[in-house]
Amino acid sequence: MLTAMTGPTESRKQRAARRAGEFPPAPPPLPRPVLDSHTHLDITVAEAGAPGGSDAADPVAAAIEVAATVGVDRLVQVGVDVDSSRWGAEVADRHPAVLATVALHPNEAPRLADLDAALREIETLAARDRVRGIGETGMDFFRTGDDGRAAQEESFRAHIAIAKRYGKALVIHDREAHADVLRILDDEGAPDTVVLHCFSGDADFARECVRRGHLLSFAGTVTFGSATGLREAAALTPIDQLLVETDAPYLTPMPHRGRPNASYLIPLTVRSLAETTGADLDELCAAISATGDRVFGPW
C-alpha cells in the first residue's frame, strides 16, 4: 500500500535517515507460526534498514530471521511496479521463507507511458513458480483523481485476467473505492481466490466480501483506537477467510504507531484480532497459517 505523507515531502534518503534504528522491540512470540501475507521488504530496507541492526550483510535475510524468532515463518513480498515485482520474484527464488506477488499498483498505472508494455512484463513474471499472487492491483480514489481512473480500471481488469489465466490469487488494493472494486470483480468474474489487502471497509462491505468468498487481510490499522469499524468487520469475518499482514514498512500496530513496521511485529496484530474476534489465540494462528497455505500454496 502506498501512503501519502503529510507535511513537506521527504526524499527517500531523508526518510531513511529519520527512520534508521527506530524499529520497535520484538513482541512475545506467537504459540503457532503464521505468515505475513503482505509486506514490502524492498521499501522497508531502503527506508528503514533491517530489524536488529543496520550492519546486516543481507538485510532481507536479517528481516526474515528476526520474524522467525517470534513465529512469523513465511512472508509474501508484494510488487507495486515492474522493478519491484522483478525484485520480489528474485528474492523469492533465493529465500525459502518468501513467496512473491507481482503487479502494477493502481496509482502506478496512470503514470505509465506504456501501460500495455508494463502489463506484458507483469504477465511474464506471473508465470514463475514462486510468484503466487497478482497484486497489489485494484482501485485507489484517494491518491488518483478522476483523470487517472480509466487507466486504473484498465489495469485492474488486466490483472484480474492474468490471475485467472495463471490460477493465482488476486491481491487487491482498495482505497475509498469499495463499490467500484466489487463492480469490476463482478463484471469480469472474480478469480477463485481474492484477497482484500489491508482491509479498510466497514462491516457492511465486509459482509459483501465474505458472502462472495473473498479473503480479508487485516493490517496494524485494526489496532488503532479509532478503528472501530475495522474491528466490527474483523469480528464478523470467519477465521478461515481472515489473513494478517504488515504492509511494512507502513501501518505499524499499536503501541508503536509511527515507527517502522516489519514482519516481526505481526504478533501484535494477531493478538488484537484474537481479542476482537473472541477466537482462541492458538486456534486463530492455526487458521491464519492454514489459510495462507491455501491462498498462496506451499512455501
NORQUIGI-V216634 format. One record per residue. PHI is phi in whole degrees, 0 to 359 (NA if undefined). PSI is psi in degrees with one decimal (* if undefined). OMEGA is omega as a letter, one per 30 degrees, with the letter a starting at -180 (none if undefined). Layout:
PHI,PSI,OMEGA
PHI,PSI,OMEGA
//
This chain:
NA,124.3,l
268,128.1,a
244,145.9,l
279,138.8,l
267,150.6,l
261,156.2,a
79,-167.9,a
299,143.1,a
289,134.4,l
256,148.1,l
283,164.4,l
300,-39.3,l
297,-41.9,l
296,-41.1,l
296,-41.1,l
298,-43.3,l
296,-39.6,a
291,-36.5,a
267,-15.1,a
305,129.8,l
77,9.8,a
259,9.3,l
299,138.5,l
289,166.0,l
293,156.6,a
287,139.1,l
281,170.7,l
299,146.8,a
296,155.7,l
280,156.6,a
289,-23.4,l
223,151.7,l
293,146.0,l
226,175.8,l
248,158.7,l
263,107.5,a
280,-2.2,a
196,106.9,l
217,161.3,l
237,84.3,a
298,-35.9,a
296,-45.9,a
290,-38.5,l
300,-49.4,a
295,-41.0,a
293,-37.9,a
264,-27.0,a
228,-5.8,a
84,-151.3,a
244,136.4,l
303,137.6,l
94,-2.7,l
139,143.4,a
275,-2.1,a
262,13.2,a
296,134.3,l
295,-35.7,l
231,95.4,a
300,-34.5,l
295,-46.4,l
299,-38.1,l
295,-41.7,l
296,-40.0,l
295,-43.1,a
295,-44.2,l
296,-40.9,l
299,-40.8,a
296,-29.4,a
293,-19.8,l
250,11.2,l
95,15.1,l
254,94.4,a
258,-2.4,l
220,141.5,a
229,144.3,l
247,111.5,l
275,126.2,a
250,131.1,l
272,149.0,l
234,-7.2,l
200,-178.4,a
297,-45.5,a
296,-46.6,a
291,-31.9,l
293,-43.5,l
296,-42.6,l
299,-45.2,a
297,-40.6,l
297,-38.1,l
289,-39.4,l
297,-41.8,l
297,-34.1,l
293,-31.0,a
272,-27.7,a
240,114.1,a
299,-22.6,a
278,-4.8,a
243,132.6,l
246,165.5,a
233,154.6,l
238,156.3,a
228,142.2,a
180,172.2,l
255,120.2,l
303,143.9,a
303,-29.7,l
282,-14.3,l
281,-36.5,a
305,-46.9,a
292,-15.4,a
274,-13.2,a
278,135.7,l
288,-29.7,a
223,85.2,a
298,-40.9,a
300,-42.1,l
296,-41.5,l
295,-40.3,l
296,-35.6,l
296,-38.9,l
297,-42.4,l
297,-41.5,l
295,-37.9,l
299,-44.0,l
293,-32.3,a
299,-24.1,a
283,-12.8,a
288,146.0,a
297,-41.7,a
269,7.7,l
270,114.4,a
244,1.4,l
210,158.5,l
246,108.5,a
163,164.3,g
266,127.0,l
234,170.3,l
144,-141.8,a
225,143.1,a
221,107.0,a
263,4.6,l
274,-44.8,a
257,-17.3,l
245,127.1,a
277,-172.2,a
304,-35.7,a
291,-17.8,a
256,-1.1,a
285,-29.3,l
296,-42.5,l
294,-39.5,l
301,-46.6,a
294,-41.4,l
301,-45.3,a
295,-44.1,l
301,-47.6,a
298,-38.4,l
294,-39.7,l
294,-38.9,l
302,-44.7,l
297,-41.1,l
297,-44.9,l
301,-41.2,a
289,-39.0,a
296,-37.1,a
260,-0.4,l
65,39.5,a
241,157.1,a
298,143.9,l
259,121.2,a
253,115.9,a
255,131.6,l
263,120.3,a
228,109.3,l
233,110.9,a
58,35.2,a
219,30.1,a
305,-52.7,a
297,-39.3,a
289,-35.4,l
299,-47.5,l
293,-37.2,l
301,-46.7,a
290,-40.6,l
299,-44.9,a
295,-37.8,a
292,-44.0,a
279,-25.3,a
88,110.5,a
292,147.0,l
299,169.0,a
300,-33.8,a
235,121.1,l
232,129.2,l
244,122.1,l
274,97.1,a
291,143.6,a
44,59.2,a
309,130.9,a
232,10.8,a
268,179.3,l
265,-172.1,a
297,-38.8,a
297,-44.2,l
294,-39.2,l
300,-42.4,l
300,-41.7,l
296,-40.9,l
292,-44.7,l
298,-42.2,a
300,-33.6,l
278,-4.5,a
86,11.1,a
284,159.4,l
263,140.1,l
250,121.3,a
253,122.6,a
256,135.0,l
256,-171.7,a
300,-17.8,l
301,-26.6,a
292,-16.0,l
270,-8.8,a
289,145.1,a
301,-32.2,a
276,-2.4,a
269,46.0,a
301,-43.8,a
298,-38.4,l
295,-41.4,l
293,-34.3,l
296,-39.7,l
295,-44.2,l
297,-37.9,a
295,-27.9,a
263,-0.9,a
275,122.8,l
304,141.3,a
293,-17.5,l
274,4.9,l
241,21.5,a
240,134.2,l
234,168.7,l
227,148.3,a
209,167.1,l
260,-40.0,a
58,30.5,a
302,143.4,g
268,18.1,a
262,171.6,l
59,42.4,a
298,130.9,a
291,158.7,l
295,146.2,g
265,25.5,a
245,21.1,a
307,134.7,a
100,-16.9,l
262,165.3,a
296,144.1,l
260,155.6,l
199,166.7,a
300,-28.1,a
293,-10.2,l
268,0.1,l
308,-38.3,a
305,-30.1,l
296,-41.8,l
288,-39.6,l
297,-44.1,l
295,-36.5,l
297,-41.9,l
294,-36.7,l
298,-42.3,l
294,-41.6,a
292,-42.6,a
273,-17.3,a
80,7.8,a
281,146.7,l
298,136.9,a
300,-43.9,l
298,-43.1,l
296,-40.7,a
295,-43.4,l
300,-43.9,l
298,-40.5,a
293,-44.0,l
299,-43.2,a
297,-45.5,a
296,-39.6,l
295,-40.2,l
301,-43.2,l
293,-36.3,l
292,-37.6,a
283,-46.8,a
254,-8.2,a
85,176.9,a
292,142.7,l
284,*,none
//
